[in-house]
Amino acid sequence: MKVYFASLGCDKNLVDSEHMLADISSEYEIVSAPEDADIAIVNTCAFIKDAKEESINTILELAQYKKDNLKYLVVTGCLAQRYYEDLKELIPEIDVFLGISAIPNILDDLKRISDKEKIFDIPDNNLKQSASGRRFLNPPYHYSYLKIAEGCDKKCTYCSIPSIRGSYRSVPMDELIKEAEFLAKNYVKELILVAQETTVYGTDIYGKKSLVELVNKLSEIEGIEWIRLMYCYPEEIDDDLINLIKDNPKVCKYLDMPIQHASDRILQKMGRRTSKKEITTLIKRLRKEIPGIAIRTSLITGFPTETDEEAEELCDFIAKNKFDRLGVFTYSKEEGTLAASFKPQIKESIKKLRQKKLMEIQREISIKRNLSFVSKKFTAIIDGYNPEEGFYIARLYLDAPDIDGNVFIEAEEDYLSGTFVKVKITDCSEYDLFGEIIK
């Protein structure tokens, strides 16, 4: 039996997919095209409307192959967890529904699949988390995400994650170390730590924050050169974490810190646990104590009841605090969340205008920031090569893959992806840099 696998959604979903593929590949052949497969598996996302639409469209596209070669269609991930009752009626071509906590069961479920009955493997979404230590790695091979926890306890009013993925459950530290060692042996140079929230890692199983201890142990693994921290909630960033970023040479001086808004009223309506003043104080402290730190954040604009004045307040906050990297999302009304009941809801056209204005402000910040790097020297990691344009694609410690900028480098020598090189920045664009390799 040949298996085609489609992984949708976030980097945390990608880790789940690689765990499943590691199990599946031990007994099945993995193919890259659905027309060659006997079984198709979709690991879905259901975080916001666009993600749900992409997941459903992918399922429907794969269902068409059941007219020809495809014998079985398997749906797992957030959409299966949340909507399997609806999906079994709307898309009868689906043969297996696999919930979040049932991911370790994937091989057993494939073995018992049949034409006679559907499989609904949707256990409680609060089951203990574990890591198998094995992953089916997909290119690029030199960086990899390490998912250190599942679920969330914050219960922000706009977010459906707690209802889909359950309460916060940390993966035991020894299992994460084992998995990281496996990644290092398979050429991974950069570990990117992810979870719904990384900063409270360990509180549920060790009774205390254990992220710093985990990162220090990860940094001892031979072959791991960079460790990058994502999804750090501002209210949980403490002295120990700041000192870790400042003092551990393997930890990138980079912090992904979602703040979502700057209006105290909107922050309160969102169920967030920080204020504008606290965020401002933290930003100043991070920049003072960790010179050169790159701070990334994400915002939600068009949140229900957001006034023109509050939208302008957010613009002013971004202009003053000048985040190094910024993502702006328009509010997505998600069923079952408290914010879905708030009135008034903001028109889509207004959301888009507010998003556009914020990104225009960030564009000017990014241009000035990039200009300040011209003539400076950095260490960069090679991510790949563009043969048509004749340049290497690389990143500085300032940038996470896929979401931040790149450095485009012309070089006469050949370099493998994952190679660290010294570069001098020679030019820049709005979001990217250009450089040359120096010895």
Order of alpha helices (4+ residues) and beta strands (2+ residues): beta-alpha-beta-beta-alpha-beta-alpha-beta-alpha-beta-beta-beta-alpha-beta-alpha-beta-alpha-beta-alpha-beta-alpha-alpha-beta-alpha-beta-alpha-beta-beta-beta-beta-beta
